[in-house]
Amino acid sequence: MVKQGKKTKIVLVGYRLANGGLERVLSTVSDLLHYSNCEVHVIVLENEVEYPVHGTLIKLGHYSKFQKYFKLRSYLKRNQFDYVIDFRHRINPWMELLFIHYMYAGFKFIYTIHSSKLDVYLTAKNWVAQQILNKAYKIVAVSNA
């Protein structure tokens, strides 16, 4: 993942780093990318952190919902990441439209899917799910199901 002497900059976005399997995967991916010689940043939207992380950790839980999303977008633009890997559930279709058309605009973003319950990861609105699939750089799932 190293390009011409420059480390690949990757940011992982999730809700928290505590209490579950998805959160543990986020922690593990930060390790794997770090040891693959990538520059890793991890942004969590809540302040709960129990699992270790390699790289820069940004916690946005002490801000209001509006402020945390504004700060997320500002941080992404300021750091000009090569890839954004998103570990969030995508239940609210309107929020996902905001993410794909504004928050992640101009970035190669990769969505992760950790369950066969696709309405949790692609919203229950098929037309929004189709936009997610079309706009994402890649979709990574843990299984064929």
DANORCOR-V941131 format. One line per field, one symbol per residue. phi: phi as a letter, one per 30 degrees, with the letter a starting at -180 (. if undefined). psi: psi as a letter, one per 30 degrees, with the letter a starting at -180 (. if undefined). burial: 1 if it has 9 or more other C-alpha atoms within 8 Angstrom, else 0. A space follows every 50 residues. Layout:
# DANORCOR-V941131
phi->???
psi->???
burial->???
This chain:
# DANORCOR-V941131
phi->.dchicddcbcccbdabaiadedddedddddededcicdcbbccdccdbb cdbcjdccccddcdeddddddeddddddchddbccccddbcddddddddd cbeceicdccccbcadddddcbidddddeddedddddbbccdadd
psi->gkjhfkkkkkkkklelhlgleeeeeeeeeeeeeefghljkkkkkflgjjf klkkakkkkgfglleeeeeeeeeeeeeefikekkjkglkiejeeeeeeef fdegkgljkkkkkglfiffefglfjeeeeeeeeefkelkklflf.
burial->01000011111111111100001101110110110011111111111000 10111010111000000110111001000011111111011010011111 001100111111100001111111100110010001001010000
